[in-house]
Amino acid sequence: QVQYVESGGALVKPGGSLNLTCTASRLIMFTIATMGWYRRAPGNGRELVAHIDGGGRANYVDSVNDRFTISRDNGKKTLYLQMNKLKPEETAVYYCAMYPNRDNSWGQGTQVTVSS
């Protein structure tokens, strides 16, 4: 079973930045897999934030476009999410997984809290 380990979440003030990291060391096909960052805000369902294919082509939901950057290091089987100009409504647990996540495997996630 794939194991995702997310890190980098923290308490940050509105307008601040964070860089999230996710390792997927057991994902044999990481190099060619499209990977995504998702988030679940309190009281909401999990939503896709961004995804990136094996060749580095990225897509974002409109609300984070121009503020978030997804990237990957295939050699390290690691996924990143640079988040700038964070907003309070982006307080959530952030997860990484394949996109689409057909086997519904999830890690523990990392908590991002945006508050003054």
The 8 nearest C-alpha neighbors of each residue, nearest first, counted from 0:
[[1, 2, 25, 104, 26, 102, 3, 105],
 [0, 2, 25, 26, 3, 104, 23, 24],
 [3, 1, 23, 25, 0, 106, 4, 24],
 [2, 4, 106, 23, 22, 5, 21, 105],
 [3, 5, 22, 21, 106, 2, 23, 6],
 [6, 4, 21, 108, 20, 109, 3, 94],
 [7, 5, 20, 109, 8, 19, 21, 4],
 [6, 8, 19, 20, 18, 9, 109, 17],
 [7, 9, 111, 110, 109, 6, 19, 17],
 [10, 8, 111, 11, 112, 110, 7, 17],
 [9, 11, 112, 113, 111, 12, 114, 8],
 [12, 10, 113, 15, 9, 112, 114, 13],
 [11, 13, 115, 114, 113, 15, 14, 10],
 [14, 12, 86, 15, 85, 113, 114, 87],
 [13, 15, 84, 85, 12, 86, 16, 83],
 [14, 16, 84, 12, 13, 85, 11, 83],
 [17, 15, 83, 82, 84, 85, 14, 18],
 [18, 16, 82, 81, 19, 83, 15, 7],
 [17, 19, 81, 80, 82, 7, 20, 79],
 [20, 18, 7, 80, 79, 6, 8, 81],
 [21, 19, 79, 6, 5, 78, 7, 80],
 [22, 20, 5, 78, 4, 77, 79, 6],
 [21, 23, 77, 4, 3, 24, 76, 78],
 [24, 22, 3, 26, 25, 76, 2, 77],
 [23, 25, 26, 22, 76, 2, 3, 27],
 [26, 24, 1, 23, 27, 2, 0, 3],
 [27, 25, 29, 23, 1, 28, 24, 2],
 [26, 28, 29, 25, 24, 30, 1, 23],
 [27, 29, 30, 26, 31, 32, 25, 76],
 [30, 28, 32, 26, 31, 27, 76, 73],
 [31, 29, 73, 28, 53, 32, 76, 74],
 [30, 32, 53, 29, 28, 33, 52, 54],
 [33, 31, 29, 53, 30, 28, 34, 52],
 [32, 34, 52, 98, 51, 53, 97, 31],
 [35, 33, 97, 98, 50, 51, 96, 32],
 [34, 36, 50, 98, 96, 49, 95, 97],
 [35, 37, 95, 49, 48, 94, 47, 50],
 [36, 38, 47, 94, 48, 46, 93, 95],
 [39, 37, 93, 45, 92, 46, 94, 91],
 [38, 40, 45, 91, 92, 44, 43, 46],
 [39, 41, 91, 43, 90, 42, 92, 38],
 [42, 40, 43, 91, 39, 90, 44, 92],
 [41, 43, 40, 44, 39, 45, 91, 90],
 [44, 42, 40, 41, 39, 45, 46, 91],
 [43, 45, 39, 46, 42, 40, 38, 41],
 [44, 46, 39, 38, 37, 43, 47, 40],
 [47, 45, 37, 38, 44, 39, 48, 43],
 [46, 48, 37, 49, 36, 38, 45, 35],
 [49, 47, 37, 36, 60, 59, 46, 38],
 [50, 48, 59, 36, 58, 35, 47, 60],
 [51, 49, 35, 58, 34, 57, 36, 59],
 [50, 52, 57, 56, 34, 33, 55, 35],
 [53, 51, 33, 55, 54, 56, 32, 34],
 [52, 54, 31, 55, 30, 32, 33, 51],
 [53, 55, 52, 56, 31, 51, 30, 33],
 [56, 54, 52, 53, 51, 57, 70, 71],
 [55, 57, 51, 52, 54, 58, 53, 50],
 [58, 56, 51, 50, 55, 52, 59, 69],
 [57, 59, 50, 49, 51, 56, 60, 69],
 [60, 58, 49, 64, 48, 61, 63, 50],
 [59, 61, 62, 48, 63, 49, 64, 58],
 [62, 60, 64, 63, 59, 65, 48, 58],
 [61, 63, 60, 64, 59, 48, 66, 65],
 [64, 62, 66, 61, 67, 60, 65, 59],
 [63, 65, 61, 66, 59, 62, 67, 60],
 [66, 64, 67, 63, 68, 83, 61, 62],
 [67, 65, 83, 63, 64, 82, 84, 68],
 [68, 66, 82, 81, 63, 83, 65, 64],
 [69, 67, 81, 80, 70, 82, 66, 65],
 [68, 70, 80, 79, 81, 67, 49, 57],
 [71, 69, 79, 78, 80, 68, 55, 51],
 [70, 72, 78, 77, 79, 73, 69, 55],
 [71, 73, 77, 75, 74, 76, 78, 70],
 [72, 74, 76, 30, 75, 71, 77, 29],
 [73, 75, 72, 76, 77, 30, 71, 29],
 [74, 76, 77, 73, 72, 22, 24, 71],
 [77, 75, 73, 74, 23, 22, 24, 72],
 [76, 78, 22, 75, 72, 21, 71, 23],
 [77, 79, 71, 21, 20, 70, 22, 72],
 [80, 78, 20, 70, 19, 69, 71, 21],
 [79, 81, 69, 19, 18, 68, 82, 70],
 [80, 82, 18, 68, 67, 17, 19, 69],
 [81, 83, 67, 17, 16, 18, 80, 66],
 [82, 84, 16, 66, 85, 67, 15, 81],
 [83, 85, 14, 15, 16, 66, 86, 13],
 [86, 84, 14, 83, 13, 15, 16, 82],
 [85, 87, 13, 89, 88, 113, 14, 84],
 [88, 86, 113, 89, 90, 114, 13, 85],
 [87, 89, 90, 86, 113, 40, 91, 85],
 [90, 88, 87, 86, 91, 85, 113, 40],
 [89, 91, 112, 113, 88, 111, 87, 40],
 [92, 90, 40, 39, 111, 38, 89, 110],
 [91, 93, 110, 39, 109, 38, 108, 111],
 [94, 92, 38, 108, 109, 37, 91, 110],
 [95, 93, 108, 37, 36, 38, 5, 92],
 [94, 96, 36, 35, 37, 21, 3, 5],
 [97, 95, 35, 34, 100, 98, 105, 36],
 [96, 98, 34, 100, 99, 35, 33, 32],
 [99, 97, 100, 34, 35, 33, 96, 50],
 [98, 100, 97, 101, 33, 35, 34, 96],
 [99, 101, 98, 97, 103, 102, 96, 104],
 [100, 102, 103, 99, 98, 97, 104, 96],
 [101, 103, 104, 100, 99, 97, 105, 0],
 [102, 104, 100, 101, 105, 96, 99, 97],
 [105, 103, 102, 1, 100, 106, 96, 2],
 [106, 104, 103, 96, 3, 107, 94, 95],
 [105, 107, 3, 108, 4, 2, 94, 5],
 [108, 106, 109, 105, 4, 5, 94, 3],
 [107, 109, 94, 93, 5, 106, 92, 110],
 [108, 110, 8, 93, 92, 6, 5, 111],
 [111, 109, 92, 8, 91, 93, 9, 112],
 [110, 112, 8, 9, 90, 91, 92, 10],
 [113, 111, 90, 10, 11, 9, 114, 110],
 [114, 112, 87, 11, 90, 12, 13, 10],
 [113, 115, 12, 87, 13, 112, 11, 10],
 [114, 12, 13, 113, 11, 87, 10, 112]]
